[in-house]
Structures are given as C-alpha cells and as structure tokens.
C-alpha cells in the first residue's frame, strides 16, 4: 500500500496562507527532496490554482533561482489529481476528481506506486478522519500572520490524532521542518 504524505508551510500562529511565506533556498530544497519518492500530487482546487501555472511557468522558462527552477521542474513533472466541483478543466498531467475525494485517495493508495503527496488544507479534516494520511511534514515559518486559513478549523476532527516526531530540521532562516508519522 502506498504512503500518503501531507506537506505544508505554516506560520507560528497556525495559518497556511502560502502567499504569506517566501521560502528560502534551503526550504525549497527540502520540499524538492521530499518529492523524490512522490509520483502523485493530490491537491484541492485552491492549492492547485495557487501552485499552477506559476511553477509550470518557472519550470518552462527557468525564470527562478537554481533552487526554484529545480523545485518547479520536480513538481511540474509529477502527475496530479485536483479535487474540484467547479473547475472546468486542468492542464498538463493533471486530472479532476469531482466527488468522494476520500474514496478516490483510498483507491489510489491501494494501487501500486510511490508516495502520494497531499497538499490541501480544505481536504485535511476529511482525510485525517478517513485514516488516509501516514506522514505529516510541516515547515513552520518564523512569523505571525494573524489571518488566513488555519491548518484545521475548530471542531473539524472527531477524534484526537496522536503522532510521533521522527525528524526535525532547523534552517538558518528560522524555519523548522517537522516530520511526523502516525503514533
């Protein structure tokens, strides 16, 4: 059975608004290396629209720093599933799932393949409740942003989820990567 990994940037006060962060080279390299064993991205509509086409354009034009270009190439090369009821279409190596995202992720998890990377705050409570996430990779940024989307809305989980910390990485920028597995 495939591993499902959740990965996201988050502020000290628990918000996941990617527009509030400016990851440095080391953080980008961390996320790039985290995708080395990933062969499928599972995104919600908002995250897909935030990440693409931006990173595909960077990959195509090689318009970023060396770390940005490498991240862009890697993320653009991985097949994607986008959960959306409103998107008409997606480009490239992506496809849309309109209903039952937990059922779709379970089906994909049971297929042969490498790790699946889930990056969607809106889908997180449903996927945790369904028991589908095996690993959590949080990169904590040293800032308090005061607004945005919280990692988990209050009351969104029915049961406590115990995790085991297996790795901590401190970056010179003050960011900290925390890698957890189910406890």
HUURTA-V654195 format. One record per residue. N is the residue number from 1. PSI is psi in radians with two decimals (NA if undefined). D_CENTER is the distance of its C-alpha to the mean C-alpha in Angstrom with 2 decimals. Layout:
BEGIN
n=N psi=PSI d_center=D_CENTER
n=N psi=PSI d_center=D_CENTER
END
This chain:
BEGIN
n=1 psi=2.42 d_center=19.66
n=2 psi=2.70 d_center=16.21
n=3 psi=2.43 d_center=13.67
n=4 psi=2.16 d_center=10.47
n=5 psi=2.28 d_center=7.91
n=6 psi=2.26 d_center=5.42
n=7 psi=2.41 d_center=3.96
n=8 psi=2.71 d_center=4.85
n=9 psi=2.48 d_center=8.24
n=10 psi=2.57 d_center=11.03
n=11 psi=2.94 d_center=14.76
n=12 psi=-0.51 d_center=17.60
n=13 psi=0.26 d_center=18.47
n=14 psi=0.31 d_center=15.20
n=15 psi=2.55 d_center=13.94
n=16 psi=0.63 d_center=10.51
n=17 psi=1.79 d_center=12.16
n=18 psi=-0.41 d_center=10.71
n=19 psi=-0.18 d_center=14.30
n=20 psi=-0.14 d_center=15.66
n=21 psi=2.63 d_center=14.36
n=22 psi=1.43 d_center=15.76
n=23 psi=2.39 d_center=14.22
n=24 psi=-3.12 d_center=17.16
n=25 psi=-0.73 d_center=17.77
n=26 psi=-0.70 d_center=17.13
n=27 psi=-0.73 d_center=13.60
n=28 psi=-0.73 d_center=12.84
n=29 psi=-0.63 d_center=14.66
n=30 psi=-0.88 d_center=12.72
n=31 psi=-0.62 d_center=9.34
n=32 psi=-0.80 d_center=11.69
n=33 psi=-0.54 d_center=13.37
n=34 psi=-0.44 d_center=10.43
n=35 psi=0.01 d_center=10.11
n=36 psi=-0.56 d_center=13.88
n=37 psi=0.30 d_center=13.97
n=38 psi=2.31 d_center=11.31
n=39 psi=0.12 d_center=13.16
n=40 psi=2.30 d_center=11.07
n=41 psi=2.38 d_center=7.88
n=42 psi=1.78 d_center=7.93
n=43 psi=2.64 d_center=7.29
n=44 psi=2.95 d_center=9.64
n=45 psi=-0.82 d_center=12.34
n=46 psi=-0.82 d_center=11.70
n=47 psi=-0.70 d_center=8.30
n=48 psi=-0.80 d_center=10.01
n=49 psi=-0.48 d_center=13.07
n=50 psi=-0.74 d_center=11.72
n=51 psi=-0.62 d_center=10.20
n=52 psi=2.43 d_center=13.02
n=53 psi=0.06 d_center=15.88
n=54 psi=-0.99 d_center=15.52
n=55 psi=-0.52 d_center=14.00
n=56 psi=-0.66 d_center=16.25
n=57 psi=-0.74 d_center=19.13
n=58 psi=-0.76 d_center=18.54
n=59 psi=-0.76 d_center=18.46
n=60 psi=-0.81 d_center=21.56
n=61 psi=-0.21 d_center=23.48
n=62 psi=0.84 d_center=22.46
n=63 psi=0.03 d_center=22.67
n=64 psi=-2.99 d_center=20.54
n=65 psi=3.03 d_center=21.27
n=66 psi=-0.75 d_center=21.26
n=67 psi=-0.71 d_center=17.87
n=68 psi=-0.74 d_center=16.40
n=69 psi=-0.73 d_center=18.17
n=70 psi=-0.78 d_center=16.97
n=71 psi=-0.79 d_center=13.24
n=72 psi=-0.76 d_center=14.12
n=73 psi=-0.76 d_center=16.12
n=74 psi=-0.87 d_center=13.65
n=75 psi=-0.56 d_center=10.75
n=76 psi=-0.43 d_center=13.66
n=77 psi=-0.28 d_center=15.31
n=78 psi=2.37 d_center=12.84
n=79 psi=2.58 d_center=13.71
n=80 psi=2.55 d_center=11.59
n=81 psi=2.26 d_center=12.21
n=82 psi=2.13 d_center=12.13
n=83 psi=2.03 d_center=13.33
n=84 psi=2.43 d_center=16.07
n=85 psi=-0.23 d_center=19.70
n=86 psi=-0.44 d_center=20.60
n=87 psi=2.37 d_center=19.40
n=88 psi=-0.71 d_center=22.41
n=89 psi=2.89 d_center=20.83
n=90 psi=2.75 d_center=18.06
n=91 psi=2.91 d_center=18.94
n=92 psi=-2.39 d_center=18.73
n=93 psi=0.69 d_center=17.07
n=94 psi=2.71 d_center=15.29
n=95 psi=2.76 d_center=16.80
n=96 psi=2.42 d_center=16.82
n=97 psi=2.19 d_center=16.98
n=98 psi=-0.48 d_center=19.12
n=99 psi=2.71 d_center=19.93
n=100 psi=1.09 d_center=19.03
n=101 psi=-0.63 d_center=15.27
n=102 psi=-0.71 d_center=15.75
n=103 psi=-0.70 d_center=18.67
n=104 psi=-0.77 d_center=16.94
n=105 psi=-0.69 d_center=14.12
n=106 psi=-0.79 d_center=17.06
n=107 psi=-0.77 d_center=19.03
n=108 psi=-0.67 d_center=16.45
n=109 psi=-0.56 d_center=15.99
n=110 psi=-0.20 d_center=19.79
n=111 psi=2.81 d_center=20.17
n=112 psi=2.55 d_center=20.71
n=113 psi=-3.05 d_center=18.01
n=114 psi=-2.83 d_center=15.52
n=115 psi=2.56 d_center=12.20
n=116 psi=2.24 d_center=9.73
n=117 psi=2.05 d_center=5.97
n=118 psi=2.20 d_center=4.82
n=119 psi=1.44 d_center=2.57
n=120 psi=1.94 d_center=6.10
n=121 psi=-0.61 d_center=8.44
n=122 psi=-0.53 d_center=11.32
n=123 psi=-0.21 d_center=10.82
n=124 psi=-0.88 d_center=10.13
n=125 psi=-0.73 d_center=13.92
n=126 psi=-0.72 d_center=14.97
n=127 psi=-0.61 d_center=12.85
n=128 psi=-0.83 d_center=14.02
n=129 psi=-0.59 d_center=17.49
n=130 psi=-0.09 d_center=17.55
n=131 psi=0.49 d_center=16.86
n=132 psi=-0.23 d_center=14.21
n=133 psi=2.20 d_center=11.66
n=134 psi=-0.56 d_center=13.24
n=135 psi=2.58 d_center=11.24
n=136 psi=2.18 d_center=9.38
n=137 psi=1.89 d_center=8.47
n=138 psi=2.26 d_center=9.18
n=139 psi=1.94 d_center=10.63
n=140 psi=2.16 d_center=13.49
n=141 psi=2.50 d_center=15.21
n=142 psi=1.08 d_center=18.99
n=143 psi=2.64 d_center=19.54
n=144 psi=2.03 d_center=20.44
n=145 psi=-0.36 d_center=19.53
n=146 psi=-0.15 d_center=21.33
n=147 psi=2.97 d_center=19.57
n=148 psi=-2.82 d_center=16.49
n=149 psi=2.17 d_center=14.19
n=150 psi=2.75 d_center=14.34
n=151 psi=-0.83 d_center=11.71
n=152 psi=2.20 d_center=14.18
n=153 psi=2.55 d_center=17.29
n=154 psi=2.33 d_center=20.54
n=155 psi=0.14 d_center=21.87
n=156 psi=-0.25 d_center=18.82
n=157 psi=2.48 d_center=19.18
n=158 psi=-0.34 d_center=22.50
n=159 psi=2.60 d_center=22.33
n=160 psi=2.46 d_center=21.34
n=161 psi=2.01 d_center=18.69
n=162 psi=2.29 d_center=19.93
n=163 psi=2.76 d_center=17.77
n=164 psi=2.17 d_center=19.13
n=165 psi=2.15 d_center=18.16
n=166 psi=-0.25 d_center=18.42
n=167 psi=2.46 d_center=17.57
n=168 psi=2.31 d_center=17.74
n=169 psi=2.19 d_center=17.67
n=170 psi=2.20 d_center=19.47
n=171 psi=2.64 d_center=19.18
n=172 psi=-0.47 d_center=22.30
n=173 psi=-0.18 d_center=20.60
n=174 psi=-0.15 d_center=20.42
n=175 psi=2.71 d_center=16.68
n=176 psi=2.24 d_center=16.01
n=177 psi=2.24 d_center=13.34
n=178 psi=2.18 d_center=13.68
n=179 psi=2.06 d_center=12.98
n=180 psi=2.62 d_center=14.14
n=181 psi=2.85 d_center=15.28
n=182 psi=2.38 d_center=17.11
n=183 psi=NA d_center=20.49
END
